[in-house]
Amino acid sequence: MAQSKDLEDKLRSKINQASRDSQKSYGEKAAKIHEAVDNVKSIGKALDGLLKKGAAHSKSKYLSTKPNKK
């Protein structure tokens, strides 16, 4: 009976450890995903800024070369 209880305790301990390891792994993966999302957001902001600058430059260049209608 005591041997059965020992085996049950060992098994329960291993199951609990596996559960903790799994949760830790999930947390690490979630952190990496959040980091990747933040990187994509910052790249998006940088591209948006470049597009706005490019559009403003193109507009001013177009307006400066556009012939005046009189």
C-alpha angles and dihedrals in degrees: 000000000000090000090054090050090050092052091047091051092048091049092047089049092051091048091050091048091050089050092051091048091050092050091048091051090049091050092051092049091048090051091052091049091050090049091051091049090051090050091051091049092052091048089050091052091049092049091047090053092049092049092051092049091047092048092049091048092048092048093050091045090050092048092048093052097039111110114243114245114220 
